[in-house]
């Protein structure tokens, strides 16, 4: 096998798949990236048996073939090479040589025969989305994914296709985030829980101004765009009834400047108890008082002028959850909807664009 390709394109391709590789593997070959040369491209493939990705990079291929080589070491080498033509050649016993400019390397590879196949399912239909749209939806939900391994069904994002709408939902039991968007074409209803790692990698590789296609089969999520495909095994389990969690009525509704609220919560949270960072929200006519305290450090409070409808209320939230919920909002204003001191609060954008974050209150 012998290939000649552009160093920059090679590095970009490697960076699109390298995070799939787990540094500590029971199978040594899973720490490698599969390099396949065929026609006028090379395919770079990585997998951890749960998530897999393959990217195609243009190349001149004097000799076809395949080999696997350490993903970490290959990325380290290519990062340091100059922006020039790079030659990669495989010799006997899967020995890999790399030449670029005046630099040359020899790496120990492994034969490709034992590399697990990354085979996309054959979905009945694809759903086409704008890449930036999908990336934004992932950013608006992924922060609420649970890290509790005992609640396996919550360790991912629920994708829900409902004819002309796509919903993404994530929850850790203390908060729930949902993003919705309309589909250009009607699609058959289907759901699937996409694992955290796949959701993170999708958000990382998606660009802007391009279209992507996704599909959900019985046990697999597939994403494809030009020269790239990713597969992920769906999480098995029952996702909670998220519709029942989202409050249907909110007698109290307040509008705040997003930047001002973010800064105020951060300042007050400095004095909050380190264990769960609670901040108390006290709403009275024309103003919102934020307060936090701890026995060891002391206390802090700040008052913001607000516009709101409804009565007075005092409620406490985990400040980290509040900041996470505000972070993906792009507009200047944030809407917080409340019912009473014991009911969940809802954070959303002023212009209702389908994003909701439901946060359970705290007792302090």
C-alpha positions as CSV (number, residue, x, y, z in Angstrom):
1,X,0.0,0.0,0.0
2,X,1.3,3.4,-0.9
3,X,-0.5,6.8,-0.9
4,X,0.4,10.5,-1.4
5,X,-1.9,13.1,0.1
6,X,-2.0,16.7,1.4
7,X,-0.9,16.9,5.0
8,X,-3.6,19.4,6.0
9,X,-6.4,17.3,4.6
10,X,-4.9,14.2,6.2
11,X,-4.8,16.0,9.6
12,X,-8.3,17.2,9.3
13,X,-9.6,13.7,8.6
14,X,-7.7,12.2,11.5
15,X,-9.1,14.9,13.9
16,X,-12.6,14.0,12.8
17,X,-12.2,10.4,14.0
18,X,-9.5,10.4,16.7
19,X,-11.8,11.1,19.6
20,X,-13.7,7.9,18.9
21,X,-10.6,5.9,19.9
22,X,-10.5,5.1,23.6
23,X,-7.0,5.4,25.0
24,X,-7.3,2.3,27.2
25,X,-8.6,-0.7,25.3
26,X,-8.8,-4.4,26.1
27,X,-8.3,-5.0,22.4
28,X,-5.1,-3.3,21.2
29,X,-6.4,-2.9,17.6
30,X,-9.2,-0.6,18.9
31,X,-6.5,2.0,19.8
32,X,-5.7,2.2,16.1
33,X,-7.2,3.9,13.2
34,X,-7.9,1.9,10.0
35,X,-6.3,3.4,6.9
36,X,-7.7,2.0,3.7
37,X,-6.4,3.2,0.2
38,X,-8.7,2.7,-2.7
39,X,-9.2,4.6,-6.0
40,X,-8.5,8.3,-5.4
41,X,-9.2,8.4,-1.6
42,X,-8.1,7.0,1.6
43,X,-10.7,6.0,4.3
44,X,-9.9,6.6,7.9
45,X,-12.0,4.6,10.3
46,X,-12.1,4.5,14.1
47,X,-14.4,2.6,16.5
48,X,-14.9,1.6,20.1
49,X,-17.5,-1.0,19.2
50,X,-20.3,1.3,20.3
51,X,-19.5,4.4,18.2
52,X,-17.8,4.3,14.8
53,X,-16.8,7.0,12.3
54,X,-15.2,6.9,8.8
55,X,-13.9,9.9,6.8
56,X,-12.7,9.9,3.2
57,X,-9.6,12.0,2.3
58,X,-8.5,12.7,-1.4
59,X,-5.2,11.0,-2.2
60,X,-3.1,9.6,-5.0
61,X,-2.9,5.9,-4.6
62,X,-0.1,4.2,-6.4
63,X,-0.8,1.0,-4.4
64,X,-4.0,-0.1,-2.8
65,X,-4.2,-1.7,0.6
66,X,-5.1,-1.3,4.3
67,X,-3.3,-1.1,7.6
68,X,-4.1,0.0,11.2
69,X,-1.8,2.3,13.2
70,X,-1.9,4.0,16.6
71,X,-4.4,6.8,16.3
72,X,-2.7,8.9,19.0
73,X,0.8,8.6,17.6
74,X,-0.4,9.2,14.0
75,X,-2.1,12.5,15.0
76,X,0.9,13.6,17.0
77,X,3.2,13.0,14.0
78,X,1.0,14.7,11.4
79,X,0.4,17.7,13.6
80,X,4.1,18.4,13.6
81,X,4.7,18.0,9.9
82,X,4.9,21.0,7.4
83,X,2.1,21.8,5.1
84,X,3.3,19.8,2.2
85,X,2.7,16.5,0.3
86,X,2.9,13.5,2.6
87,X,3.8,10.0,1.5
88,X,2.6,7.0,3.5
89,X,3.8,3.5,2.6
90,X,3.2,0.1,4.2
91,X,5.9,-2.6,4.0
92,X,6.2,-6.1,5.3
93,X,4.7,-7.0,8.7
94,X,2.4,-3.9,8.6
95,X,5.4,-1.6,9.0
96,X,4.3,2.0,8.2
97,X,6.7,4.6,6.9
98,X,5.8,8.3,6.6
99,X,7.7,11.0,4.7
100,X,6.9,14.7,4.5
101,X,9.5,17.4,3.6
102,X,12.7,16.3,5.2
103,X,11.1,14.3,8.0
104,X,10.6,10.6,8.0
105,X,9.0,8.1,10.5
106,X,8.6,4.4,10.9
107,X,5.7,3.1,12.8
108,X,4.6,-0.4,14.0
109,X,1.2,-1.1,12.5
110,X,-1.2,-4.0,12.8
111,X,-2.8,-5.9,10.0
112,X,-6.3,-4.7,9.1
113,X,-7.9,-8.2,9.1
114,X,-9.0,-8.0,12.8
115,X,-10.3,-4.5,12.7
116,X,-14.0,-4.5,13.6
117,X,-16.2,-3.5,10.7
118,X,-18.0,-0.1,10.9
119,X,-21.1,-0.9,8.8
120,X,-23.9,1.6,8.6
121,X,-27.4,0.2,8.8
122,X,-29.6,0.4,5.7
123,X,-32.3,2.8,6.8
124,X,-35.6,2.9,5.1
125,X,-35.5,6.7,4.9
126,X,-33.1,9.6,5.7
127,X,-34.0,12.9,7.4
128,X,-32.2,15.9,6.0
129,X,-31.1,18.7,8.3
130,X,-29.0,21.8,8.2
131,X,-25.7,21.0,10.0
132,X,-25.7,24.2,12.1
133,X,-29.3,23.5,13.1
134,X,-28.5,20.0,14.4
135,X,-25.3,21.3,16.1
136,X,-27.4,24.0,17.9
137,X,-30.0,21.4,19.0
138,X,-27.3,19.2,20.5
139,X,-25.8,22.2,22.3
140,X,-29.2,23.0,23.8
141,X,-29.7,19.5,25.2
142,X,-26.4,17.7,25.8
143,X,-25.6,19.5,29.0
144,X,-28.6,17.8,30.7
145,X,-27.4,14.2,29.9
146,X,-27.0,12.2,33.0
147,X,-23.6,10.9,34.1
148,X,-25.1,8.3,36.5
149,X,-24.2,5.0,35.0
150,X,-26.9,3.2,37.0
151,X,-29.5,5.2,35.0
152,X,-28.3,3.9,31.6
153,X,-31.3,5.1,29.6
154,X,-30.5,8.7,30.7
155,X,-26.9,8.5,29.4
156,X,-27.8,9.9,26.0
157,X,-30.1,12.2,24.0
158,X,-33.6,11.0,23.0
159,X,-34.2,11.7,19.3
160,X,-37.9,11.9,18.5
161,X,-39.2,12.1,14.9
162,X,-42.9,13.1,14.7
163,X,-43.9,13.5,11.1
164,X,-42.9,17.1,10.4
165,X,-40.9,17.7,13.6
166,X,-37.6,16.6,15.2
167,X,-37.2,16.8,19.0
168,X,-34.1,16.2,21.0
169,X,-34.5,15.6,24.8
170,X,-32.0,15.0,27.6
171,X,-32.5,14.7,31.4
172,X,-30.6,13.7,34.4
173,X,-33.6,13.6,36.7
174,X,-32.9,17.1,38.1
175,X,-33.4,19.1,34.9
176,X,-34.7,18.4,31.4
177,X,-33.7,20.1,28.2
178,X,-35.7,19.9,24.9
179,X,-35.0,21.4,21.5
180,X,-37.5,21.2,18.6
181,X,-37.3,22.0,14.9
182,X,-39.6,21.6,11.9
183,X,-38.6,19.2,9.2
184,X,-38.6,20.1,5.5
185,X,-40.2,16.8,4.6
186,X,-42.6,14.6,6.6
187,X,-40.9,11.5,8.1
188,X,-42.2,8.3,9.7
189,X,-42.4,8.5,13.5
190,X,-39.3,6.9,15.2
191,X,-37.4,7.3,18.4
192,X,-33.9,6.3,19.7
193,X,-31.6,7.2,22.5
194,X,-28.2,8.3,21.1
195,X,-25.3,7.8,23.5
196,X,-23.5,10.8,25.0
197,X,-20.2,10.1,23.2
198,X,-21.9,10.0,19.8
199,X,-23.8,13.2,20.5
200,X,-20.5,14.9,21.6
201,X,-18.7,13.8,18.5
202,X,-21.5,14.9,16.2
203,X,-21.5,18.3,17.7
204,X,-17.7,18.5,17.3
205,X,-17.5,17.6,13.6
206,X,-20.5,19.5,12.3
207,X,-19.8,22.7,10.4
208,X,-22.2,25.3,9.1
209,X,-23.8,25.9,5.7
210,X,-24.0,22.2,4.8
211,X,-26.7,19.5,4.9
212,X,-26.5,16.3,6.9
213,X,-28.6,13.3,6.9
214,X,-29.6,11.2,9.9
215,X,-31.5,7.9,10.3
216,X,-32.6,5.8,13.2
217,X,-33.1,2.0,12.8
218,X,-34.0,-0.6,15.3
219,X,-30.7,-0.5,17.1
220,X,-28.5,2.1,15.3
221,X,-28.2,5.8,14.8
222,X,-26.5,6.9,11.5
223,X,-25.3,10.3,10.4
224,X,-23.8,11.0,7.1
225,X,-22.5,14.0,5.2
226,X,-20.1,14.4,2.3
227,X,-17.1,12.1,2.9
228,X,-18.1,11.3,6.4
229,X,-20.3,8.7,8.2
230,X,-20.9,8.0,11.9
231,X,-22.7,5.1,13.5
232,X,-23.8,4.6,17.1
233,X,-25.5,1.7,18.8
234,X,-28.7,3.1,20.4
235,X,-29.1,2.9,24.2
236,X,-31.6,0.3,25.2
237,X,-34.1,1.2,27.9
238,X,-37.1,3.3,28.7
239,X,-36.7,7.1,28.5
240,X,-38.9,9.0,30.9
241,X,-42.2,10.5,29.7
242,X,-40.7,14.0,29.1
243,X,-44.1,15.5,28.1
244,X,-45.3,14.9,31.7
245,X,-42.3,16.7,33.1
246,X,-42.8,20.0,31.2
247,X,-45.2,22.3,33.1
248,X,-48.3,23.3,31.1
249,X,-49.1,26.5,32.9
250,X,-47.0,29.3,34.4
251,X,-48.8,32.1,36.2
252,X,-45.5,33.9,36.8
253,X,-43.4,35.0,33.8
254,X,-40.4,37.3,33.9
255,X,-38.1,38.6,31.2
256,X,-34.5,39.4,32.0
257,X,-31.4,40.5,30.1
258,X,-29.4,37.3,29.3
259,X,-26.0,38.8,30.0
260,X,-27.1,40.6,33.2
261,X,-28.7,37.5,34.6
262,X,-25.7,35.3,33.8
263,X,-23.3,37.7,35.4
264,X,-25.4,38.2,38.5
265,X,-25.9,34.4,39.1
266,X,-22.2,33.9,38.8
267,X,-21.4,36.6,41.2
268,X,-23.9,35.5,43.8
269,X,-23.0,31.8,43.4
270,X,-19.4,32.5,44.6
271,X,-20.8,32.4,48.1
272,X,-23.1,29.4,47.6
273,X,-22.6,26.1,49.3
274,X,-19.9,24.2,47.3
275,X,-21.8,21.0,47.4
276,X,-24.7,21.9,45.1
277,X,-24.4,25.7,44.6
278,X,-28.0,26.8,45.5
279,X,-29.1,30.3,44.7
280,X,-32.3,31.7,46.0
281,X,-34.6,33.7,43.6
282,X,-37.0,36.1,45.4
283,X,-39.4,37.8,43.0
284,X,-41.3,40.9,44.2
285,X,-42.9,43.7,42.2
286,X,-40.3,45.2,39.7
287,X,-37.3,43.3,41.0
288,X,-35.6,39.9,41.4
289,X,-33.3,39.3,44.3
290,X,-30.6,36.7,44.0
291,X,-29.1,35.4,47.2
292,X,-26.7,32.7,48.3
293,X,-24.9,31.8,51.5
294,X,-22.9,29.1,53.2
295,X,-21.9,28.6,56.9
296,X,-18.2,28.6,56.1
297,X,-18.0,31.5,53.6
298,X,-20.8,34.0,54.3
299,X,-23.5,35.4,52.1
300,X,-24.1,37.4,48.9
301,X,-27.1,39.0,47.3
302,X,-27.9,41.1,44.1
303,X,-31.0,42.8,42.9
304,X,-32.1,43.0,39.2
305,X,-34.9,45.1,37.8
306,X,-37.3,42.9,35.9
307,X,-40.5,42.9,34.0
308,X,-42.9,40.2,35.0
309,X,-46.5,39.1,35.4
310,X,-47.9,37.2,38.3
311,X,-47.5,37.1,42.0
312,X,-44.6,37.1,44.4
313,X,-42.5,33.9,44.8
314,X,-39.3,32.7,46.4
315,X,-37.6,29.6,44.9
316,X,-34.1,28.1,44.9
317,X,-32.3,26.5,42.0
318,X,-28.9,24.9,41.5
319,X,-26.9,27.8,40.0
320,X,-25.0,25.6,37.7
321,X,-28.2,24.3,36.2
322,X,-29.4,27.9,35.6
323,X,-26.2,28.9,33.9
324,X,-26.2,25.8,31.7
325,X,-29.8,26.5,30.7
326,X,-29.0,30.1,29.7
327,X,-25.8,29.4,27.9
328,X,-27.3,28.1,24.6
329,X,-29.7,31.0,24.3
330,X,-28.7,33.3,21.5
331,X,-31.1,36.2,22.0
332,X,-30.7,39.2,24.4
333,X,-33.6,38.2,26.6
334,X,-34.3,35.2,28.8
335,X,-37.7,34.2,29.9
336,X,-38.2,32.4,33.2
337,X,-41.6,30.9,33.9
338,X,-42.6,29.9,37.5
339,X,-45.7,28.5,39.2
340,X,-44.7,28.4,42.9
341,X,-41.8,27.7,45.2
342,X,-42.2,23.9,44.9
343,X,-42.8,23.5,41.2
344,X,-40.2,23.3,38.4
345,X,-39.1,26.4,36.6
346,X,-38.8,26.8,32.9
347,X,-36.1,28.7,31.1
348,X,-36.5,29.6,27.4
349,X,-35.7,32.2,24.8
350,X,-37.9,35.3,24.5
351,X,-38.8,34.3,20.9
352,X,-40.2,30.8,21.3
353,X,-37.9,28.7,19.1
354,X,-38.7,25.3,20.6
355,X,-36.0,25.3,23.3
356,X,-37.1,24.6,26.9
357,X,-35.1,23.8,30.0
358,X,-37.1,22.5,33.0
359,X,-35.2,22.8,36.4
360,X,-36.4,21.2,39.6
361,X,-36.4,23.5,42.6
362,X,-34.2,23.0,45.7
363,X,-35.1,23.0,49.3
364,X,-32.7,25.2,51.4
